[in-house]
Amino acid sequence: MSVADQAAGLRQWAGTQHAPSPRHGEDVDDARACRTLVVVGLPGLSPYPTQRVLDLLDHWAAQGRRWVGSSAQWRVAPVEITSPDLPVLFAQQSRWALWVDSDPNAFRRAFRQLTQLKDREGPTRLLAVHSPDMPRKGLLENLQQAAWSCLGIELLVMVK
């Protein structure tokens, strides 16, 4: 996948990420806090890994990525790849992400998660969420290329 294709895909995806306008009598903050990001691959289902995703969203917002807004506008929903609720979530949720760690087994784990999503007819476009200091070159780029060439899954990687 070329850089131009990735950028166009990311712009298209970001263009769909608008919060609805508040309804009459509804608090503006409540209306904006309705974006759900379903994340697979988080290490454990405790609040701390969820906070890592929210911190990354804030990091991207601070870098000028307007589509993020504030992390307060997002609800991060961690889900296990083995959850029996996945088919329902596939139908209901449009924003999906894959957590990518930086340890020596990270590629294997992340690619396995993507393979299982493919086997379960899951989303074909996911946002890579990871530590803010992880470089694009190396693990993220290799995972992105393998996801596309082997599985037909577009893994969106934010460039530093």
Beta strands, then each sheet from edge to edge (+ up, - down):
strand 1: 35-40
strand 2: 74-79
strand 3: 96-100
strand 4: 125-130
strand 5: 154-156
sheet 1: 2+ 1+ 3+ 4+ 5+
end
